[in-house]
Amino acid sequence: MTTLHHEGYLATLEVDEEAGVIHGRVVNARAVLTFEGETLPELRQAFADTVADYRDWCAERGVEPEKPYSGNLSLRIPPELHRRVAEQAAKAGESVNHFIAERLEEVAP
């Protein structure tokens, strides 16, 4: 899947050959943010305009724009796996959070 990034926001792209446009949808915000363009420069500008419009909309309502990624991740795992991870973290002299973050860095550099 093709993606586009702008100021921390991530959008997936889909080509509509029939209409001759590229549709984009921001995937890391709860708000529904979409845009489209016929060329890559037009698409990038539409993406930037959509993010700016979203921030303006939030400002008008006195709400904080949703940050693309907060750095907090809620994860549900089986208790036995949790125990093994905690043991490995303790053996490495690390917190569970740090231990997991290091493992994720290894698979998603």
ABEGO torsion letter per residue (X at the ends): XBBBBBGGBBBBBBBBAAAGBBBBBBAABABBBBBBBABAAAAAAAAAAAAAAAAAAAAAAGBBBBBABAGBBBBBBBAAAAAAAAAAAAAAGBBAAAAAAAAAAAABX
